[in-house]
Amino acid sequence: MRIDKFLKVSRVIKRRTVANEACDAGRVTINGRPAKASADVKEGDIVEVGFGSGKTRFKVLKVSENVRKEDAGGMYELLGE
């Protein structure tokens, strides 16, 4: 699955266009490497997203095309710095 779509489906970022812009600006990394919006993400990957002055790191647990709002949090596990 593309990283921009994963960020939207998992509700880390609300809109896919915003996720796409974050990737283009270099604020998203997969396993320590900058990720373009079209980069593939798979289970076990470590993703880091920069928000303003902070960063969020998480491990991808599940990749699914359609997820209910209540189940979106189960797609990833937050990691401490």
N, C-alpha and C positions, 0 to 999 in steps of 0.2 A: 504494500500500500504506500502511496506517496505520503511524505511527511506532512505536507500542508493539509491533506485530507484527514490524516490521523489526528493532528492537533485539533481540528474542528470536530470530528466524531467523538473524540474523548473529552471534548469540552475544556481543554486546556486553554484554547483561544476560541472566542465565540464565533468568528466568521472566517471562512476559508480565505477570503481576500486579505484579511489582516494577517493570517498565518503566512500567506504567500509573500506579503510585504516584509514580514519579519525575517523570512528566509533570504529574501533579496538583500536585506540590509546586513546580513551576516550575524544575526542574533540567535540563530539556531544551529546547534552542533549535534552530530550523531557520532557517538564513540570518539569524541574529541576532535572530529574533523568538521569544518563548516559544511552545512547542508543546503543545497538548492531545494526549491519547492518540489521538484520532481524526484528527489532522492528517495529510494526505497527504505522503509523502516520494517523491521521484523522483530519477533519476540526475542527478548534478551538484550536488545540494544539499549544503550544509555543515551538519553536525549537531554540536552541542556538548552533552556530558552531564557533569553534575557528580557526582563521587563523593567523598563525605566532604569533604576539604580540597582535592582536586585536580579537574582537569577534563580531559576527553578530547575532542579535536576530530578529526573525520574527514569525508572527502568520500565520498558515496555513489557507487559505481561501477556497481553492478548491483542490480536489484530482482527478487527471485525468491521465489515462494511456498514452495518446498521446496528445501533445500540440504543436501548431506551435510556432516557435521562438518568434514571435511578441506578443503572448499571454502568454508566460511563466511568465512574471512579475506579472500577475494577479492571480497567484496561491498562493501568499503570500503577507503579509503586513509587512514592516520593522517597528520595534519598537525601540524607544529611550531607552537609559540606564536609 
